[in-house]
Amino acid sequence: MTLFAPAYYPRFACIASACRHSCCVGWEIDIDPSAHARYQTMEDIRGSIAEDDPPHFRLGEGDRCPHLDEKGLCCIILRHGEDALCEICREHPRFYHVTSRGMEVGLGMSCEEACRIILESDDFDEVLPVGQTDGTPKKAEFDPLPYRDYLYSILKTREFSYPERLSYIADSFGITTTLHSDGVWQGVFAGLEYLNREHKALFAAYSSAPATPDELIPALTRALAYFIFRHLSPADSTDEMLAGLGLAMLCERLLCSMVIHNPNLDIFDAARILSEEIEYSEENTEALKEMFYESISAT
Ligand code: SF4
């Protein structure tokens, strides 16, 4: 089947040693069975594996991957080539979902370079073929893609102001972040699991209706388009689509709130942190979507 990706996807390349928030620091990297079997024959790699379930690289000082050198380069690539990487290292920051048109691949915003590209790219509404992959397109009764196209057309229009576009989306789909008060959302954010406890304070300033500064609008629009691509596209039912859209709208308002209330935080760092803490924890994304499911099932 055909592999599709947002138009900005081919512009991504890992910036390796220039990356300030490397994904090779602070994350426990699980090793897939095929790479694990391969690494048993590689002297320089075998000893660095913690043989837990699943096996992973034993992190070194400062929670650094043991194969990251002082220059921030990956020794596995340097010594054995990119093909020697385990699946997580090879694929990060990509994520995939199958749709009625084929497979889609996106770039996760927790990666510093992916985040920069996403927040600087206006071609978010173009999802283009980038290759072929195994499998068949989804044959589900419900298809969220026409709704995504419609949402992107609203985000792209210049007829209405940004707050009007957000209201129009909320009214059209009957889903809004204001279904819960700011205090309720703040309580939910306080109860999430955090990779970095210091990030919890950044989420505490959440508001569904912060005044959006004009200079933030282009990046917030692109961020919302990304959240829609990631959380609405895999939906198999109307309820799943609405919960995914609710999560996307919540993330956009959270991002805006984080930047407004933390003057030392720019939108790139805020978006990266938000993605890292929410999108890379299934428990957190499900907890937030559940807040929307409650209201969807009540209507
Ligand atoms: S976070 Fe992104 S740019 Fe940085 S090292 Fe990882 S893949 Fe490369």
Residues whose N, C-alpha, C, O or C-beta is under 5 A from the ligand:
A	BS01	SF4	C14 I15 A16 C19 H21 S22 C23 H92 P93 C111 E112 E113
